[in-house]
Amino acid sequence: MTDQTQTADLPLFYNEVQALDVNRHANLGINPTARTYRFAKDDNAIAINASEFERASKSYPIVFIGQDKMLPVAIFGLKAKGGNLFISSDGTWNEDTYIPEYARRYPFIFAQVPGGKDMALCVDMSDEVVQQNAQEPFFNGQEASTLTKRAMEFCKVFHEQLIATENMTKFLNEHGLLTTRKAEMAAPNGQVVPVAEFFAVDEERFDNLDDDVLAEMKRRKYLRPICAHLASLTNFERIVNRLGGIQALAQPAS
């Protein structure tokens, strides 16, 4: 592994990404008791893989966003209000809700090192749980520790699922199944309040797919994620309720 540091064009949450190297990080590791989700508290959406749709759909709306490259995200709050409504002030993620793999893999990430073609297990060294002489070291002598091996496997699987999700999204887009949608709520005064705008699977087009396309989607195992995505859209009401109801969004201007 290299000792290069990546500081530009980093994904959400990551600030100081370094490929793990035994010569550079021999005395470093993670203190799991220090882990909180404060790093995610200011973001109202996180990318999510299709393999997670069914579990995540019980807690959050799952929608598609983007223009040149569309991707699915789980929604945790409203843009106008900001932040993740499922993370408490002490950084605890609500125990009765699903925590996406994107957040659970942090501070690890499987990434291409700058100036090279190889993928490596990297760590965000700015994360609060990365410490000297930690409870769980990155290395035992010259060998990767159990922690590092588990993280490598988790991140490799995540990366594979990410590619599969990108392929699914591309397939949906190519077959005209993604369309612009708006989430709206009715305030007590009868006013319709816009909550979010996003892309979602068009149910009418989905219901009227050609048999060949439907068979191909079944073969690729896209049907269950799509159904979970569509069912999850009712969770926008749950988001609004966590903000104290639609009344909070419909106050008359002063």
C-alpha positions in Angstrom: 0.0 0.0 0.0 1.2 3.6 -0.6 1.6 6.4 1.8 -0.1 8.9 -0.3 -2.7 11.3 1.1 -5.7 12.4 -0.9 -7.2 15.8 0.0 -9.1 16.9 -3.1 -12.4 15.7 -4.6 -13.2 13.6 -1.6 -16.6 11.9 -1.0 -19.0 13.0 1.7 -17.6 12.9 5.3 -14.0 12.3 4.2 -11.3 15.0 4.8 -7.8 13.4 5.0 -7.7 10.1 3.3 -4.6 8.0 3.5 -4.0 4.5 2.2 -3.1 2.3 5.1 0.6 1.5 5.3 2.4 -0.4 8.0 5.4 1.9 8.0 3.3 5.0 8.3 0.5 3.8 10.5 2.0 1.1 12.7 1.0 2.9 16.0 -2.4 3.9 14.9 -5.8 2.3 15.2 -9.4 2.8 16.2 -11.0 3.3 19.6 -14.6 2.0 18.9 -15.9 3.4 22.2 -15.2 6.9 20.8 -17.5 6.4 17.8 -20.4 8.7 17.3 -22.3 9.8 14.1 -21.6 13.5 14.6 -19.8 13.4 11.3 -23.2 12.8 9.6 -25.4 15.1 11.6 -25.4 18.0 9.1 -26.3 16.0 6.0 -29.9 15.3 5.1 -29.1 12.5 2.5 -26.6 9.7 2.1 -25.9 7.5 -0.9 -27.4 4.0 -0.5 -26.9 0.8 -2.4 -29.7 -1.2 -4.0 -28.9 -4.2 -1.7 -29.9 -2.0 1.3 -33.2 -0.7 -0.2 -35.5 -3.2 1.6 -34.0 -2.5 5.1 -33.7 1.3 4.6 -37.2 1.6 3.2 -38.7 0.9 6.6 -37.1 4.1 7.9 -36.5 6.7 5.1 -37.6 7.8 1.7 -35.2 6.4 -1.0 -35.0 8.6 -4.1 -32.7 9.2 -7.0 -30.8 12.5 -7.5 -28.3 13.9 -9.9 -28.1 14.9 -13.6 -25.1 13.5 -15.4 -24.7 10.6 -13.0 -27.8 9.7 -11.1 -27.6 7.8 -7.8 -30.0 6.7 -5.1 -29.9 8.3 -1.6 -31.7 7.8 1.6 -33.4 11.1 2.9 -33.0 12.0 6.6 -34.2 15.6 6.6 -35.4 18.4 4.5 -33.1 20.8 2.7 -34.8 23.9 4.0 -34.3 22.7 7.6 -30.9 20.9 7.1 -29.3 18.1 9.0 -30.0 14.4 9.8 -33.2 14.2 11.9 -32.3 10.7 13.1 -29.0 11.6 14.8 -29.3 13.0 18.4 -27.3 15.9 19.8 -24.7 13.5 21.3 -24.1 11.8 17.9 -26.2 8.7 18.5 -28.2 7.3 15.5 -31.7 6.4 16.5 -31.6 2.7 17.5 -34.9 1.8 15.8 -33.7 3.0 12.4 -31.4 1.5 9.8 -27.9 3.0 9.5 -26.7 2.9 5.9 -23.5 1.1 5.0 -22.0 4.3 3.7 -22.0 5.7 7.2 -21.1 2.4 8.9 -17.9 1.9 6.8 -16.5 5.3 7.9 -13.6 6.1 8.4 -12.6 3.4 6.0 -13.0 3.5 2.3 -11.8 1.4 -0.6 -10.3 3.9 -3.1 -7.9 4.5 -5.9 -4.8 6.1 -4.6 -3.7 9.4 -6.3 -1.4 8.9 -9.3 -2.1 5.2 -9.5 -4.5 2.6 -10.8 -4.6 0.3 -7.8 -7.4 0.3 -5.2 -6.4 0.3 -1.6 -8.0 0.3 1.8 -7.8 3.9 3.0 -8.7 5.7 6.2 -9.9 9.2 7.0 -7.2 10.2 9.5 -9.2 13.2 10.6 -11.9 11.0 12.2 -12.1 11.2 16.0 -11.9 7.5 16.5 -8.4 7.2 14.8 -5.9 7.4 17.6 -2.4 6.5 18.7 -2.1 3.2 20.6 -5.8 2.5 20.1 -7.9 -0.4 21.4 -8.0 -1.9 17.9 -4.7 -1.3 16.0 -4.5 -1.3 12.2 -1.5 -3.6 12.3 -0.1 -6.4 14.5 3.6 -6.1 13.8 4.0 -6.3 10.0 0.6 -8.0 9.5 -2.8 -6.4 9.0 -4.9 -6.7 12.1 -8.3 -8.4 12.3 -9.9 -4.9 12.3 -8.1 -4.1 9.0 -9.0 -7.4 7.4 -12.7 -6.9 8.4 -12.7 -3.4 7.1 -11.1 -4.5 3.8 -13.8 -7.1 3.2 -16.6 -4.7 4.1 -15.3 -2.0 1.8 -14.7 -4.4 -1.0 -18.3 -5.7 -0.8 -19.6 -2.2 -0.5 -17.6 -1.2 -3.7 -19.0 -4.1 -5.6 -22.6 -3.3 -4.5 -22.0 0.4 -5.5 -21.1 -0.7 -9.0 -24.1 -3.0 -9.1 -26.3 0.0 -8.0 -24.8 2.2 -10.6 -25.7 -0.4 -13.3 -29.2 -0.7 -12.0 -29.7 3.1 -12.1 -28.3 3.3 -15.6 -30.7 0.5 -16.7 -33.7 2.3 -15.2 -32.6 5.6 -16.9 -32.0 4.0 -20.3 -35.5 2.4 -20.2 -37.2 5.7 -19.3 -38.3 4.5 -15.9 -37.0 7.4 -13.8 -39.1 10.6 -13.7 -39.2 13.8 -11.8 -41.4 13.7 -8.7 -42.4 16.1 -6.0 -43.3 15.4 -2.4 -45.9 17.7 -1.1 -47.9 17.9 2.1 -51.2 19.6 2.9 -51.0 22.1 5.8 -54.0 22.5 8.2 -54.9 25.7 6.5 -55.3 23.8 3.2 -52.1 25.2 1.7 -50.0 22.6 -0.3 -46.4 22.8 0.9 -43.6 21.5 -1.3 -41.3 19.1 0.6 -38.8 17.8 -1.9 -38.1 17.3 -5.6 -36.3 14.2 -6.9 -36.4 11.4 -9.4 -38.3 8.2 -8.8 -39.5 5.2 -10.7 -42.6 6.0 -12.7 -45.2 3.5 -11.5 -47.3 3.6 -14.6 -44.4 2.9 -16.9 -43.2 0.2 -14.5 -46.6 -1.5 -14.6 -46.7 -1.5 -18.4 -43.2 -2.8 -19.1 -42.6 -5.1 -22.1 -42.3 -8.7 -21.0 -38.7 -8.9 -22.3 -37.6 -5.8 -20.2 -39.5 -7.1 -17.1 -37.8 -10.5 -17.5 -34.4 -8.9 -17.8 -35.1 -6.9 -14.6 -36.1 -10.0 -12.8 -32.9 -11.8 -14.0 -30.8 -8.9 -12.7 -32.7 -8.9 -9.4 -34.0 -5.3 -9.7 -37.6 -5.9 -8.9 -37.4 -6.1 -5.1 -35.2 -3.0 -4.8 -37.6 -1.1 -7.0 -40.7 -2.1 -5.0 -38.8 -1.1 -1.8 -38.0 2.3 -3.3 -41.6 2.9 -4.3 -42.9 1.9 -0.8 -40.3 4.1 0.9 -41.7 7.3 -0.6 -44.5 7.4 2.1 -41.7 8.1 4.6 -41.6 11.7 3.6 -44.5 12.1 6.0 -42.3 10.6 8.7 -39.6 13.2 8.0 -42.1 16.0 8.3 -43.5 14.6 11.5 -40.0 14.6 13.0 -39.8 18.3 12.3 -42.9 18.8 14.4 -45.5 18.5 11.6 -46.4 20.3 8.5 -47.3 23.4 10.5 -43.6 24.1 11.0 -43.3 24.4 7.3 -46.4 26.4 6.6 -46.0 29.4 8.9 -47.1 32.7 7.2 -44.4 35.1 6.3 -44.0 37.9 8.8 
